[in-house]
Amino acid sequence: MQDVSPHQKMGALRGQSLRKGVHSRRVRSYFAAVQLSACGCLDEERAGTVSALLCSTVSGINILVARIGTGFLPQVFYTSISMFTAGLVGWILVFLRPIRGELAALSPRMTLKMLVIGAGVAAAFLSMFTGVSLTAVSNSFLLQTEVIYAMVCGYLLLKERISWGQVAASLVLVTGDVMVMTEGLIQQANVGDFLFLVAPFFFTVTNIMAKDVMKTVDPSIVVAFRYMSGGLLLLFVQALMGIEKLVLGMESSLTLLVLIQGLLLATSSLFSHLAMKMINISKASAIFLTYPVISAIVAILFLGEKVTPVRSVGAAMIFISVLYIARLRSTTRDAARSI
């Protein structure tokens, strides 16, 4: 039997470790998944799905923080400074990473497109705010129609392949969201509800534009432009209604809350843009809509909200739907025909 030196044993162990690291299907962290995806060791489908799930998780916490913040400050003002803060976080990420060269290479057309994305996001938030002032907050479940817009626009504009199973699972998911958010009690509809239907349309259009931009631009740059320009536009709207007293009257605790809100918003948006870059928008949008479950769980654990049968059934419907949708492969109709 041939003797093996300690150095040879160590080399063999390292080789096995590397092979396991490359071929293992279990990724211990999201960032490892993105890195593996970039080098071709892990397909983009899994990394994009994980990204969408992380986005919905952060968004669920983000909604609860926003609920607290808007209880002390006007909604337009609170969201405008939160978006502006998220934009600042985005720019910090851009300048900390080796992608600053992309800024100098941006064409005027691409820059204009990202500014339009920011304006579209601002219009979506304005629609939401106006809707809240005109109708019952519980009717905000209408915002979940974004998944329907995403399927229609993804099919028509991006030529995404959408199966009947995905359509059915998405509708079940929306129904579950309605049950979690309203507990089955739907108020009478009015003009505010129409604005709740307009807001997700703006979000869908800006997401489609962002997916096109991210073919050549890093998602961090898109996030920075999206929230900085959108936040500035909303701040301008707030300035027309009076902003000086609001800024001067902010307490240090509210300033800290705004900073946390901006950080959460930037984080969730970065995850969402990474997801949209790697998987179909129709699939990503459906997974994003699991955030009411996260919000409900956090509210039950930390805010003392009660568990109701309707909410439990709705959460189960969302969980089953997401399990199905997460297993779907993102492809276009043209790619499917060529197989």
Order of alpha helices (4+ residues) and beta strands (2+ residues): alpha-alpha-alpha-alpha-alpha-alpha-alpha-alpha-alpha-alpha-alpha-alpha-alpha-alpha-alpha-alpha
